[in-house]
Amino acid sequence: MQSGILLVDKPQGLTSHDVVARTRKAAGTRKVGHAGTLDPMATGLLVVGINSSTRLLTYLVGLDKEYFATIRLGQRTDSDDADGVVLEAISAGSITDAQIEAGVAKLRGPISQVPSTVSAIKVDGKRAYALAREGEQVVLKPRPVTIGALEVLSRDGDDVRVRVECSSGTYIRALARDLGADLGVGAHLTALRRTRIGPFSIDGAHEIEGLDVVAALIGPAEAASRLFDRVELSDQQALELTQGKRFDVAAADGSPVAAVTASGRLVGLVTIASGRVRTLVNFPTDEVTA
């Protein structure tokens, strides 16, 4: 089976693991993984790696993301989203658009955010959501995140639709919860759609039903070149790289670079310091690539 990255448009009701399981069946390989979990209620972009391209997924986890979300004012739930139990209901009819804008403004930029109690964060070795389901009191520490954009798109009664650009580790449910708390009426998330992870957009995503893996696959070289700067190696340099040898190459110093041959094969991810190439991750030469 070929190696590469798939952009999947996850439907509501499926877990991210469900998507991985279906991809394994469609691709005929068990070496499948994903970057950036989406809750079952959420839809949108899930990046899936197949075979050696699963090695690229690590570099996707910390990338900025974009979401479109609907926040319902006036109801606070135990999960901060529509899947939870309503804990409190307060009329939000008196909340003005100006008040919403003011509340949203407080959540922009670098902020300290307490994750939802039903998050996958581990507490004493157990997932927070598992502890919450067992009825235990879950106290999570605030974390620094950055909200690059939080834009109110529309309002329909108590429902406020927003667009969010945020750093990795941001919980959109927590943004809904904190907006409701600031307005004094509570709030929770009723819809969430992820539309971008770093350079990968929902525009290039495919539905999981009837997925043609081969046709949808983004080859390793192209995927890595979207994530990193790219340096082209000669066949001799590519061989030396796989043999662990160091050699000089004309390229700027800096972050990881995708090392690609003239024929378009991803040899590995490397760093370049003072013209010297050092390998971070090798990619197999005997695996068919797209």
SVG drawing of the C-alpha trace seen along z (x, -y; Angstrom):
<svg xmlns="http://www.w3.org/2000/svg" viewBox="-35 -47 65 52">
<polyline fill="none" stroke="black" stroke-width="0.4" points="0.0,0.0 1.1,-3.5 2.3,-6.0 0.8,-9.4 -1.6,-11.8 -5.3,-11.7 -7.5,-14.7 -10.9,-13.4 -14.1,-15.4 -15.2,-13.6 -19.0,-13.4 -20.9,-13.9 -21.3,-10.8 -18.0,-9.2 -15.0,-9.2 -11.6,-10.0 -10.7,-6.3 -13.7,-5.2 -12.2,-7.1 -8.9,-5.5 -10.5,-2.0 -12.4,-2.6 -9.3,-3.9 -7.4,-0.8 -10.0,1.3 -10.1,-0.8 -6.3,-1.0 -5.6,2.6 -3.0,1.7 -3.0,1.4 -0.4,-1.3 -2.8,-4.3 -2.9,-7.2 -4.4,-10.6 -3.4,-14.1 -5.7,-16.2 -8.7,-14.3 -12.2,-15.5 -15.1,-14.7 -18.0,-12.7 -20.2,-15.8 -17.7,-17.7 -17.2,-17.6 -14.5,-18.6 -10.9,-18.2 -9.1,-15.1 -5.5,-14.5 -4.8,-10.8 -1.4,-9.3 -0.8,-5.9 2.3,-3.7 5.6,-5.7 3.7,-9.0 2.4,-8.5 5.9,-9.9 4.7,-13.3 1.7,-13.4 3.9,-14.4 4.7,-17.7 1.0,-18.4 0.0,-18.3 1.3,-21.7 0.0,-23.6 -2.6,-26.4 -6.2,-25.4 -9.4,-27.1 -12.9,-26.3 -16.4,-27.4 -18.6,-27.0 -22.1,-27.7 -22.4,-28.7 -25.7,-28.6 -26.2,-31.2 -28.3,-30.7 -27.4,-27.0 -24.5,-25.6 -23.7,-21.9 -21.4,-19.5 -19.4,-18.8 -19.5,-22.4 -21.2,-21.0 -24.5,-19.7 -23.7,-16.1 -23.7,-17.0 -26.4,-17.4 -27.8,-20.9 -26.7,-22.1 -28.2,-25.6 -30.5,-27.6 -30.7,-31.4 -32.6,-33.5 -30.1,-35.2 -32.8,-37.4 -31.4,-40.6 -27.9,-40.0 -27.0,-42.5 -24.8,-42.1 -22.5,-44.7 -22.1,-42.6 -21.3,-39.5 -18.6,-41.4 -17.1,-42.7 -17.1,-39.2 -15.5,-37.8 -12.8,-40.5 -11.6,-39.3 -10.9,-35.9 -8.7,-37.0 -4.9,-36.9 -2.7,-35.0 -5.0,-33.7 -5.0,-31.3 -7.6,-28.6 -8.9,-25.9 -9.7,-22.8 -13.1,-21.2 -13.5,-18.6 -14.4,-16.0 -11.1,-16.5 -8.6,-13.7 -6.0,-15.3 -4.6,-12.8 -5.0,-13.3 -3.0,-10.9 -2.7,-8.5 -6.4,-8.6 -8.3,-10.6 -10.2,-13.6 -13.4,-12.5 -13.1,-9.0 -12.9,-10.5 -15.8,-12.8 -17.9,-9.9 -17.1,-8.1 -18.4,-11.1 -15.1,-12.3 -14.3,-16.0 -11.9,-17.0 -9.7,-20.0 -7.6,-20.9 -4.8,-23.5 -5.1,-26.5 -2.9,-26.4 -1.6,-29.1 -3.2,-29.2 -3.4,-31.9 -6.6,-32.9 -5.4,-34.5 -9.0,-35.3 -12.4,-35.1 -15.0,-36.6 -18.8,-36.7 -20.3,-35.8 -24.0,-35.9 -26.6,-35.6 -29.9,-33.8 -31.6,-34.2 -29.5,-32.6 -27.2,-30.9 -24.0,-32.8 -21.9,-31.5 -18.2,-32.3 -15.0,-31.7 -11.9,-30.8 -8.2,-30.6 -6.2,-29.2 -3.1,-27.6 -2.8,-23.9 -4.3,-22.8 -7.2,-25.2 -10.6,-23.9 -13.4,-25.5 -15.9,-24.2 -14.0,-26.1 -14.3,-29.3 -18.0,-28.8 -18.1,-28.1 -16.0,-31.2 -18.0,-33.5 -21.2,-32.3 -19.6,-32.9 -18.5,-36.4 -22.0,-37.2 -23.5,-35.8 -25.9,-33.4 -23.8,-30.4 -23.2,-28.9 -22.2,-25.7 -21.1,-24.5 -23.8,-23.1 -21.8,-22.7 -18.1,-22.6 -16.5,-22.2 -12.7,-22.2 -11.7,-23.7 -7.9,-24.0 -4.8,-22.4 -1.7,-24.4 -1.4,-24.3 -4.1,-21.7 -7.6,-22.8 -11.1,-21.3 -11.3,-22.3 -9.1,-19.3 -10.8,-16.8 -12.8,-13.7 -15.8,-12.0 -15.1,-8.7 -18.0,-6.9 -16.8,-5.4 -13.3,-6.8 -10.9,-6.0 -7.7,-6.0 -5.3,-5.9 -7.0,-8.8 -7.2,-10.9 -3.7,-10.3 -1.3,-13.2 2.2,-11.8 4.8,-12.0 7.0,-14.5 4.1,-16.9 2.8,-16.6 6.2,-17.3 6.8,-20.1 3.6,-21.8 4.8,-21.5 8.4,-22.5 10.9,-24.2 12.2,-21.8 15.7,-21.0 16.4,-18.8 19.1,-16.1 21.0,-14.3 20.7,-10.5 24.1,-10.2 23.2,-12.6 20.0,-10.7 22.0,-7.5 24.4,-9.0 21.6,-10.4 20.0,-6.9 23.5,-5.6 23.7,-8.1 26.5,-10.1 26.8,-13.8 27.4,-16.1 27.2,-19.7 24.3,-21.3 23.5,-24.9 20.5,-25.9 19.5,-28.2 20.0,-27.2 16.8,-26.7 13.9,-24.4 13.2,-20.9 13.5,-20.7 12.0,-18.1 14.8,-16.4 13.4,-15.3 15.1,-13.7 14.7,-15.1 12.3,-12.3 10.0,-13.5 10.7,-10.9 10.8,-12.0 14.1,-10.8 13.7,-12.3 13.3,-15.3 16.6,-17.0 18.0,-20.0 20.8,-22.1 23.4,-23.8 26.2,-25.7 25.5,-23.8 25.8,-20.4 22.8,-18.0 21.6,-16.0 18.7,-13.5 15.7,-13.8 13.5,-11.1 14.3,-8.7 11.7,-7.5 12.0,-3.9 13.3,-3.5 11.4,-0.3 7.9,-1.6 5.8,-2.7 5.0,-6.4 2.4,-8.5"/>
</svg>
